[in-house]
Amino acid sequence: MNVSAQTPGSWRRILGTLALAVLLEQLPWSGWALVVRPDFVLVGVLFWTLHQPARIGFGTAFCLGLLVDFQDGAVFGQHAIAYVIGVYLVLYLRLRLLQFDPHRQAAQMFPILLGVQTVVLLVGWLAVNPPAGLSILIPVLGSTVLWYLVALFVRLWHGKGAQDRA
């Protein structure tokens, strides 16, 4: 097997996880699962932006945001704009975020995820959709929990303990 395919930030791993996120986004969610469904694509983009900023950035976030808009039937560009803002915030706070263990990192990501979801809500509201209420912000909690699980899994997968500092 090629050595580059085994590195933590290989293109194969990055594209595989982002493709998995897109597929999870397409599942037919319903009921309470739809209400708390995390934004899998956003978490994937922000995770790889944090850990591989030279490979994943604004262009990837914008294109995947357009794909999510197409999947959800949302205003075209609604998620794209929000994802780019999220990537900007993660890049701005990157050195700070990398110092934390997974649960503190998830706590630091919560305001970023909340801001991105708020931008999605505002852009949709300004374009056509009337506000759906604050229930649209509930997926932020699901995304925060997903961030914690992904960060913890990757740390354990690479042989670091859950409490080790990066």
C-alpha positions as CSV (number, residue, x, y, z in Angstrom):
1,M,0.0,0.0,0.0
2,N,1.2,3.5,-0.8
3,V,2.6,5.4,2.2
4,S,0.8,8.6,1.3
5,A,-2.6,6.7,1.6
6,Q,-1.8,6.0,5.2
7,T,-1.1,9.5,6.4
8,P,-3.8,11.1,8.5
9,G,-4.6,13.7,5.9
10,S,-4.3,11.7,2.7
11,W,-6.5,12.7,-0.2
12,R,-8.2,9.3,-0.1
13,R,-9.1,9.7,3.5
14,I,-10.3,13.3,3.1
15,L,-12.4,12.6,0.0
16,G,-13.8,9.4,1.6
17,T,-15.0,11.1,4.7
18,L,-16.5,14.0,2.8
19,A,-18.2,11.5,0.5
20,L,-19.5,9.6,3.5
21,A,-20.8,12.9,4.9
22,V,-22.6,13.7,1.7
23,L,-24.2,10.2,1.7
24,L,-25.3,10.6,5.3
25,E,-26.9,13.9,4.4
26,Q,-28.9,12.1,1.8
27,L,-30.4,9.5,4.1
28,P,-34.2,9.8,4.5
29,W,-34.3,11.3,8.0
30,S,-37.8,11.8,9.5
31,G,-39.3,12.6,12.9
32,W,-37.1,13.5,15.8
33,A,-34.0,12.3,13.9
34,L,-34.6,15.0,11.3
35,V,-34.9,17.6,14.0
36,V,-31.6,16.8,15.7
37,R,-29.7,15.6,12.5
38,P,-26.3,17.1,12.5
39,D,-24.9,18.8,9.4
40,F,-22.5,16.0,8.5
41,V,-21.0,17.9,5.5
42,L,-20.3,21.0,7.6
43,V,-18.6,19.0,10.4
44,G,-16.5,17.2,7.8
45,V,-15.4,20.4,6.0
46,L,-14.6,22.1,9.3
47,F,-12.8,19.1,10.7
48,W,-10.5,18.8,7.6
49,T,-10.1,22.6,7.4
50,L,-8.8,22.5,11.0
51,H,-6.5,19.6,10.5
52,Q,-5.5,20.0,6.8
53,P,-5.9,23.7,5.9
54,A,-3.7,23.4,2.8
55,R,-5.9,20.8,1.3
56,I,-9.5,21.8,2.3
57,G,-10.5,25.4,2.4
58,F,-12.9,28.0,1.0
59,G,-13.4,26.5,-2.5
60,T,-14.2,23.1,-1.1
61,A,-16.6,24.6,1.4
62,F,-18.3,26.6,-1.2
63,C,-18.7,23.7,-3.6
64,L,-20.0,21.3,-0.9
65,G,-22.3,24.0,0.3
66,L,-23.8,24.3,-3.2
67,L,-24.2,20.5,-3.2
68,V,-26.0,20.6,0.2
69,D,-28.3,23.4,-1.2
70,F,-29.1,21.2,-4.1
71,Q,-29.8,18.2,-1.9
72,D,-32.0,20.0,0.5
73,G,-33.8,22.1,-2.1
74,A,-32.7,25.2,-0.3
75,V,-31.9,28.6,-1.7
76,F,-28.9,28.1,-4.0
77,G,-25.9,29.5,-2.2
78,Q,-27.5,29.5,1.3
79,H,-25.3,26.7,2.8
80,A,-22.3,27.7,0.6
81,I,-22.1,31.2,2.1
82,A,-22.5,29.8,5.6
83,Y,-19.9,27.1,5.1
84,V,-17.4,29.7,3.8
85,I,-18.0,31.8,6.9
86,G,-17.5,28.6,9.1
87,V,-14.2,27.8,7.3
88,Y,-13.0,31.4,7.9
89,L,-13.8,31.2,11.6
90,V,-12.0,27.8,11.9
91,L,-9.0,29.1,10.1
92,Y,-9.0,32.3,12.2
93,L,-9.1,30.2,15.5
94,R,-7.1,27.3,14.2
95,L,-4.1,27.5,16.6
96,R,-6.4,27.9,19.5
97,L,-8.7,25.0,18.6
98,L,-5.8,22.6,18.1
99,Q,-4.6,23.1,21.7
100,F,-7.8,21.5,23.2
101,D,-8.8,17.9,23.8
102,P,-12.0,16.7,22.0
103,H,-14.6,17.8,24.5
104,R,-13.1,21.2,25.0
105,Q,-12.7,21.5,21.2
106,A,-16.4,20.6,20.8
107,A,-17.2,23.4,23.3
108,Q,-15.2,25.8,21.3
109,M,-16.8,24.6,18.0
110,F,-20.3,25.1,19.4
111,P,-20.4,28.9,18.8
112,I,-18.9,28.4,15.3
113,L,-21.6,25.8,14.4
114,L,-24.3,28.1,15.9
115,G,-23.0,31.0,13.8
116,V,-23.1,28.9,10.6
117,Q,-26.6,27.6,11.3
118,T,-27.7,31.2,12.1
119,V,-26.3,32.4,8.7
120,V,-28.2,29.5,7.0
121,L,-31.4,30.6,8.8
122,L,-30.9,34.3,7.9
123,V,-30.0,33.8,4.3
124,G,-33.0,31.5,3.8
125,W,-35.2,34.0,5.7
126,L,-34.1,37.0,3.6
127,A,-34.4,35.1,0.3
128,V,-37.8,33.4,0.5
129,N,-38.5,31.3,3.6
130,P,-40.3,32.7,6.6
131,P,-38.5,32.0,9.8
132,A,-39.2,28.4,11.0
133,G,-38.6,29.3,14.6
134,L,-35.7,28.5,16.8
135,S,-36.1,24.7,16.2
136,I,-33.8,25.1,13.3
137,L,-31.0,25.7,15.7
138,I,-31.4,22.3,17.4
139,P,-29.1,20.6,14.9
140,V,-26.3,22.6,16.3
141,L,-26.3,20.4,19.3
142,G,-26.2,17.3,17.1
143,S,-23.3,18.8,15.1
144,T,-21.4,19.5,18.4
145,V,-21.9,16.0,19.6
146,L,-20.8,14.7,16.2
147,W,-17.7,16.9,16.3
148,Y,-16.8,15.5,19.7
149,L,-17.2,11.9,18.5
150,V,-15.2,12.4,15.3
151,A,-12.4,14.2,17.1
152,L,-12.3,11.6,19.8
153,F,-12.3,8.8,17.3
154,V,-9.5,10.3,15.3
155,R,-7.4,10.8,18.4
156,L,-7.9,7.3,19.5
157,W,-7.3,5.9,16.0
158,H,-3.9,7.7,15.9
159,G,-2.9,6.3,19.3
160,K,-3.4,9.5,21.3
161,G,-5.4,9.3,24.5
162,A,-8.6,11.2,24.9
163,Q,-7.1,13.6,27.4
164,D,-3.7,14.3,25.6
165,R,-3.1,17.7,24.3
166,A,-2.4,18.1,20.6
